[in-house]
Amino acid sequence: MTTPMNIRSLMQPHMLRLEPYEAVDPPEALAERAGIPQEQVVKLNGNENPYGCSPRVMEAIQRLDRFHIYPDSEQRAMRRALGEYVGLGPEHIVVGNGSDEIIDLILRLFLAPGGAVIDCTPTFGMYRFSTHICGGRTVSVPRDDAFRLDVDAVLRRASESGARLVFIANPNNPSGNTTPREDVVRLLEAGLLVAVDEAYYEFSGSTVADLVPRYPNLVVLRTLSKWAGLAGLRVGYGLMDPAVTEVMLAMKPPYNINQAAEVALLVSIEDRALLLERVGRMVQERERMHSLLERIEGARPWPSEGNFILCQLPEGAGKRVYEGLAKRGVFVRYFSTPRLRDCIRISVGLPEHTDRLVAALREVVR
């Protein structure tokens, strides 16, 4: 009788030590957890667009008759459309299966085995997750008490660790604050490869995309998940030097963007007037939510330039409030890290979602 093989012994050791990314559950799972019908769920945990995608996207996908044809590996139509949208030539653009894929491609291209990446914590968890997937290590550089980037500390830790790459979420997720342009330029001038994640650009208007032609060591990440409501179709893109574009297009999976996602991107760019008008409504609702949260005793909302608000709670109350809201069918994001364990992150929803949230939060905090 042969001894069963220990299949884990063939796996990469760093994968066995991987801490999985904490993704959000779909509405049906949240409804089951709360014991309520799905239509009663207030889902404010994924920074999704409550208005959904453009109606023209649904119409275009219904008319699509190319599901049996492979997509364009060179992404020609998408890169032209995005170039017109952002004001850069298509030679600067690569489209990914969400901006998460662009993060992964950047790491595969520039990160040596065991190499270091600067992670400006607290921030978007995919930077750390993807770095470890690619066999690298993250060097944490904490933000200050107001979640601002400590540029001097980044430069010092990069020098000490040999890190050549730093990710900067702008606005930062989950704190919602932006990084001054001059801070990004300092890091670029120091010779670091700087990946600026502008997932929430349409909500903030803060960008360094115009610096891409000037600095070959700058990559800007964007997505259509938030402003265009395409989170479920996974469409993101990167803006970068043409030399990086050339290699990234060669190394990515050849058909990484499916036909439906390509059509959705093209139609969203065409219908951006409607989508950006919705963004304006979400910004207004963000400010209304902030004002209402300020009136709740024990709650301290941080100013935000994204489509979410980080709300500070009394010491030790973070998880209790998160669970209390969930029991009432209101789902927000909770982070168990020491810096954020007394906070919840709340996505901007429709006005009625804000009202449900505020009423439930008053009950739970009290």
C-alpha positions in Angstrom: 0.0 0.0 0.0 1.5 3.3 -1.1 1.8 6.2 1.2 -0.5 9.1 0.2 1.4 12.0 -1.2 1.5 15.2 0.8 0.5 17.5 -2.0 1.3 20.6 0.1 5.0 19.6 0.0 5.0 20.5 -3.7 3.5 23.9 -3.2 5.5 27.1 -3.0 6.3 27.8 0.7 5.3 31.5 0.5 1.9 30.5 -0.8 1.3 28.3 2.2 2.0 31.3 4.4 -0.3 33.6 2.5 -3.0 35.6 4.4 -6.0 35.6 2.1 -7.6 38.9 1.0 -10.8 39.7 2.9 -13.3 40.1 0.1 -16.9 41.2 0.7 -19.8 38.8 0.5 -22.5 39.1 -2.2 -26.0 40.4 -1.3 -27.6 36.9 -1.1 -25.0 35.8 1.5 -25.6 39.0 3.5 -29.3 38.5 3.4 -29.0 35.0 4.7 -26.7 36.2 7.5 -29.2 38.9 8.6 -32.2 36.7 8.1 -34.0 39.2 5.8 -35.1 39.3 2.2 -32.3 40.3 -0.2 -34.1 43.5 -1.2 -33.9 44.7 2.4 -30.1 44.5 2.5 -28.3 47.8 2.7 -24.9 46.9 1.2 -22.4 49.7 2.0 -19.2 47.5 2.3 -17.7 47.3 -1.2 -17.5 50.9 -2.4 -19.8 49.9 -5.3 -21.9 52.3 -7.3 -25.5 52.2 -6.1 -26.8 53.4 -9.5 -25.3 50.6 -11.4 -23.9 50.8 -14.9 -25.2 52.9 -17.8 -28.5 51.5 -19.2 -26.8 51.5 -22.6 -24.3 48.9 -21.3 -27.1 46.4 -20.7 -28.6 47.1 -24.1 -25.2 46.7 -25.9 -24.4 43.4 -24.1 -27.9 42.1 -25.1 -27.1 42.9 -28.7 -23.6 41.4 -28.6 -23.2 38.5 -31.0 -19.4 37.9 -30.6 -19.3 35.6 -27.6 -17.9 32.8 -29.8 -15.0 35.1 -31.0 -11.8 35.7 -28.9 -11.4 39.3 -27.8 -8.8 41.6 -29.3 -5.5 40.8 -27.4 -4.1 44.2 -28.4 -7.1 46.0 -26.8 -7.1 48.5 -29.7 -10.6 49.9 -29.4 -10.4 50.1 -25.6 -7.0 51.8 -25.5 -8.2 54.4 -28.1 -11.3 55.2 -26.2 -9.5 55.4 -22.8 -6.8 57.5 -24.4 -9.5 60.0 -25.5 -11.0 60.0 -22.0 -7.8 60.5 -20.1 -5.9 62.7 -22.6 -3.0 60.3 -23.4 -2.2 58.3 -26.4 -3.1 54.5 -26.5 0.7 53.7 -26.3 0.4 54.7 -22.6 -2.5 52.3 -21.8 -3.0 48.7 -20.8 -6.4 47.4 -19.8 -6.7 44.8 -17.0 -9.2 42.4 -15.5 -9.9 45.1 -12.9 -7.0 47.3 -11.7 -6.1 44.3 -9.5 -4.6 42.6 -12.6 -2.5 45.7 -13.4 -1.2 45.6 -9.8 -0.2 42.0 -10.3 1.4 42.7 -13.7 3.4 45.6 -12.2 4.8 43.3 -9.5 5.6 40.5 -11.9 7.4 42.9 -14.2 9.4 44.9 -11.6 9.6 42.8 -8.4 12.6 40.4 -8.0 12.1 37.2 -5.9 12.3 38.3 -2.2 12.2 41.9 -3.2 10.7 44.7 -1.1 7.6 46.9 -1.8 6.8 49.9 0.3 3.2 49.7 1.7 1.9 53.0 3.2 -0.4 51.6 5.8 -3.3 51.6 6.4 -4.2 51.3 2.7 -5.7 49.1 0.1 -5.0 45.4 1.0 -4.3 44.2 -2.5 -0.8 45.8 -2.6 0.3 43.6 0.3 -1.6 40.5 -0.9 -0.3 40.7 -4.5 3.2 41.3 -3.4 3.2 38.1 -1.3 1.6 36.2 -4.2 4.5 37.3 -6.4 7.1 36.1 -3.8 8.0 39.6 -2.5 7.8 41.2 0.9 6.2 44.4 2.0 7.8 47.1 4.1 5.2 48.9 6.1 5.6 52.7 6.4 2.7 53.9 8.6 0.8 57.1 7.7 0.6 59.8 10.3 -2.3 60.5 12.7 -4.2 62.2 9.9 -3.4 59.3 7.4 -1.0 61.5 5.5 1.9 60.0 3.6 5.3 60.2 5.4 7.5 60.9 2.4 10.8 61.1 4.5 10.0 57.7 6.1 9.2 56.2 2.7 12.5 57.3 1.3 14.4 56.2 4.3 12.8 52.7 4.5 13.2 52.3 0.7 16.9 52.9 1.1 17.3 50.6 4.0 15.3 47.7 2.5 16.3 48.1 -1.1 12.7 48.6 -2.2 12.2 50.1 -5.6 8.4 50.2 -5.8 5.9 52.1 -3.7 2.1 52.0 -4.0 0.1 55.1 -3.2 -3.7 55.0 -3.2 -5.0 58.5 -4.0 -7.5 59.0 -2.5 -6.3 56.5 0.1 -8.6 53.6 0.9 -9.9 53.4 3.6 -9.2 56.9 4.9 -10.3 58.9 1.9 -7.6 61.6 1.9 -5.5 62.6 -1.0 -1.7 62.8 -1.4 -0.3 66.2 -2.5 1.2 66.2 -6.0 4.5 67.4 -4.7 4.9 64.3 -2.5 4.5 62.1 -5.5 7.0 64.1 -7.4 9.5 63.8 -4.6 9.3 60.0 -4.7 9.6 60.1 -8.5 12.6 62.3 -8.4 14.2 60.0 -5.9 14.1 57.2 -8.6 11.5 55.0 -7.1 8.9 53.3 -9.3 5.7 54.9 -8.0 2.3 53.3 -8.7 -0.5 55.8 -7.9 -3.8 54.1 -7.6 -6.5 56.6 -8.7 -9.5 54.2 -8.4 -11.6 57.1 -7.0 -10.3 59.8 -9.3 -13.7 60.7 -10.6 -14.9 61.4 -7.1 -11.9 63.5 -6.1 -10.6 65.1 -9.3 -7.0 64.6 -7.9 -4.7 63.1 -10.5 -1.0 62.8 -11.6 -1.9 61.2 -14.9 -0.5 64.2 -16.8 2.9 63.4 -15.3 3.1 60.0 -17.0 4.8 61.2 -20.2 7.4 63.1 -18.1 8.3 60.3 -15.6 8.9 56.7 -17.0 8.9 55.5 -13.4 5.2 56.5 -12.8 2.3 54.2 -13.3 -1.3 55.4 -12.7 -4.0 52.9 -12.0 -7.7 53.5 -12.8 -10.9 51.5 -12.7 -14.4 51.5 -14.1 -15.7 49.7 -11.0 -16.6 52.8 -9.1 -17.7 55.7 -11.3 -19.0 53.5 -14.2 -20.6 50.8 -12.0 -18.8 47.9 -13.7 -17.4 46.2 -10.6 -19.0 42.9 -11.6 -17.4 42.9 -15.0 -13.8 43.7 -13.8 -12.4 46.4 -16.0 -9.4 48.5 -14.9 -6.5 50.1 -16.7 -3.0 51.5 -16.2 -1.3 54.6 -17.6 2.4 54.2 -18.1 5.5 54.8 -20.2 5.3 53.2 -23.7 8.3 50.9 -22.9 6.3 49.5 -19.9 3.1 49.2 -22.0 5.0 47.2 -24.6 6.2 44.6 -22.2 3.0 44.5 -20.2 0.9 43.8 -23.3 3.3 41.0 -24.1 3.2 39.4 -20.7 -0.5 39.7 -19.8 -2.9 36.8 -20.5 -3.7 37.3 -24.2 -7.5 37.5 -23.8 -7.7 39.0 -20.4 -10.7 41.3 -21.1 -13.8 39.4 -22.3 -16.2 40.6 -25.0 -18.9 41.8 -22.6 -16.4 43.8 -20.5 -14.9 45.4 -23.6 -18.3 46.5 -24.8 -19.2 47.8 -21.4 -16.0 49.9 -21.3 -16.6 51.4 -24.7 -20.3 52.2 -24.0 -19.4 53.7 -20.6 -16.9 56.1 -22.1 -19.5 57.2 -24.6 -22.1 57.6 -21.9 -19.8 59.3 -19.4 -22.0 62.4 -19.2 -24.7 60.4 -17.4 -22.3 58.4 -15.3 -20.4 61.5 -14.2 -23.7 63.2 -13.3 -24.3 60.2 -11.0 -20.9 60.7 -9.5 -21.9 64.3 -8.7 -25.0 63.0 -6.9 -22.8 60.5 -4.9 -20.4 63.3 -3.9 -23.4 65.3 -2.6 -24.7 62.3 -0.7 -21.2 61.7 0.7 -21.3 65.2 2.2 -24.8 64.7 3.5 -23.7 61.4 5.1 -20.7 63.1 6.7 -22.9 65.8 8.2 -25.3 63.3 9.6 -22.5 61.1 11.1 -21.1 64.1 12.8 -24.3 64.5 14.8 -24.1 61.0 16.3 -22.4 61.1 19.7 -19.3 58.9 19.7 -18.9 58.9 15.9 -16.1 60.9 14.1 -16.3 60.7 10.3 -13.0 61.5 8.5 -13.2 63.9 5.5 -13.2 61.9 2.3 -12.6 62.4 -1.4 -13.7 58.9 -2.4 -17.2 57.3 -2.5 -16.8 56.1 1.1 -16.3 57.6 4.6 -14.1 56.2 7.4 -15.9 56.6 10.7 -14.0 56.6 14.0 -15.9 55.1 16.9 -15.3 54.9 20.7 -12.4 52.8 21.8 -13.2 49.1 21.5 -16.6 49.7 19.8 -15.6 49.0 16.1 -16.5 45.3 15.9 -19.5 45.6 18.1 -21.0 48.4 16.0 -20.1 46.5 12.8 -22.0 43.4 14.0 -24.9 45.4 15.4 -25.4 47.1 12.0 -25.2 43.7 10.3 -28.0 42.3 12.5 -30.1 45.2 11.3 -29.4 44.5 7.6 -26.8 47.3 7.2 -23.4 46.0 6.1 -20.3 48.2 6.3 -16.6 47.3 6.2 -14.7 46.4 9.3 -10.9 46.1 9.5 -9.3 44.2 12.4 -5.9 45.8 12.1 -4.8 47.7 15.3 -4.9 51.1 13.5 -8.5 50.6 12.3 -10.1 48.3 14.8 -12.2 51.2 16.2 -13.4 52.3 12.8 -15.9 51.3 10.1 -15.7 52.2 6.5 -19.1 53.2 4.9 -19.7 53.3 1.2 -21.9 56.0 -0.2 -25.2 54.6 -1.3 -28.6 56.1 -2.2 -30.2 58.7 0.1 -32.5 56.0 1.5 -29.5 53.8 2.3 -27.9 56.7 4.2 -31.1 57.2 6.2 -31.2 53.4 7.1 -27.5 53.5 8.1 -27.8 56.6 10.3 -30.9 55.3 12.1 -29.3 51.9 12.8 -26.0 53.5 13.8 -27.7 55.7 16.4 -29.3 52.6 17.9 -26.1 50.6 18.0 -23.8 53.3 19.3 -26.2 54.2 22.0 
